[in-house]
Amino acid sequence: MSIYWEKCDICGRHRPTRQCWLHPERSVCPYCCLACPERPQCPRPAWFPSLRRSASRRTMGVAETKSEAKKALEELLRKLEES
């Protein structure tokens, strides 16, 4: 299996690229996007320095997820005892 990366329009290296929001004619790699001097004015940067959590995980509290897991385990134990 081969992975083909596009060429970054800023640095010229072959890396994963995305389309720049401020300059749609350019494809930028993560390094060039993070080092861009126009990044503070960019409303939607192509690359982010860290992973963002999904909205569904942020809304659920830790106690809610633990209680749901506990309920699921109790149901499974009841089914095992019945059979």
C-alpha positions as CSV (number, residue, x, y, z in Angstrom):
1,M,0.0,0.0,0.0
2,S,1.3,3.4,-0.9
3,I,0.5,6.7,0.6
4,Y,0.8,9.7,-1.7
5,W,1.2,13.1,-0.1
6,E,0.8,16.4,-1.9
7,K,3.4,19.0,-2.1
8,C,3.1,21.9,0.3
9,D,2.9,25.2,-1.6
10,I,4.9,27.1,1.0
11,C,7.9,24.9,1.9
12,G,7.8,22.5,-1.1
13,R,8.0,19.3,1.0
14,H,5.8,16.3,0.4
15,R,3.5,16.1,3.5
16,P,-0.2,15.8,4.2
17,T,-1.7,19.1,3.1
18,R,-5.0,20.9,3.5
19,Q,-6.4,24.0,1.7
20,C,-5.6,27.3,3.4
21,W,-8.7,29.3,4.5
22,L,-7.2,32.7,3.8
23,H,-5.5,31.7,0.5
24,P,-7.7,29.0,-1.1
25,E,-5.2,28.6,-4.0
26,R,-2.6,27.2,-1.6
27,S,-2.2,23.8,0.0
28,V,-0.3,24.0,3.3
29,C,1.3,21.4,5.6
30,P,0.7,21.5,9.3
31,Y,4.2,23.0,10.0
32,C,3.6,26.0,7.6
33,C,0.1,26.5,8.9
34,L,1.2,26.7,12.5
35,A,4.2,29.0,11.6
36,C,2.1,31.4,9.4
37,P,2.3,35.0,10.4
38,E,-1.4,35.5,9.4
39,R,-2.6,32.7,11.7
40,P,-4.0,35.1,14.5
41,Q,-6.3,36.7,11.9
42,C,-7.4,33.4,10.3
43,P,-11.0,32.5,11.2
44,R,-10.6,28.8,10.4
45,P,-7.0,27.5,10.4
46,A,-6.4,24.3,8.3
47,W,-4.4,22.7,11.1
48,F,-4.6,22.8,14.9
49,P,-1.7,22.2,17.3
50,S,-3.6,19.7,19.4
51,L,-6.6,17.4,19.1
52,R,-10.0,18.8,19.9
53,R,-12.5,16.8,21.8
54,S,-15.9,16.2,20.2
55,A,-18.9,18.1,21.5
56,S,-20.7,15.0,22.7
57,R,-17.8,14.0,25.0
58,R,-17.6,17.5,26.5
59,T,-21.3,17.7,27.4
60,M,-21.3,14.4,29.3
61,G,-19.8,14.5,32.8
62,V,-17.5,11.8,34.2
63,A,-20.2,10.8,36.7
64,E,-22.8,10.3,34.0
65,T,-20.5,8.1,31.9
66,K,-19.6,6.0,35.0
67,S,-23.2,5.5,35.9
68,E,-24.1,4.5,32.4
69,A,-21.2,2.0,32.3
70,K,-22.3,0.6,35.7
71,K,-25.9,0.1,34.6
72,A,-24.7,-1.7,31.4
73,L,-22.5,-4.0,33.5
74,E,-25.3,-4.8,35.9
75,E,-27.6,-5.7,33.0
76,L,-25.0,-8.0,31.6
77,L,-24.5,-9.7,35.0
78,R,-28.2,-10.2,35.3
79,K,-28.4,-11.8,31.9
80,L,-25.5,-14.1,32.8
81,E,-27.1,-15.2,36.0
82,E,-30.4,-16.0,34.3
83,S,-28.8,-18.2,31.7
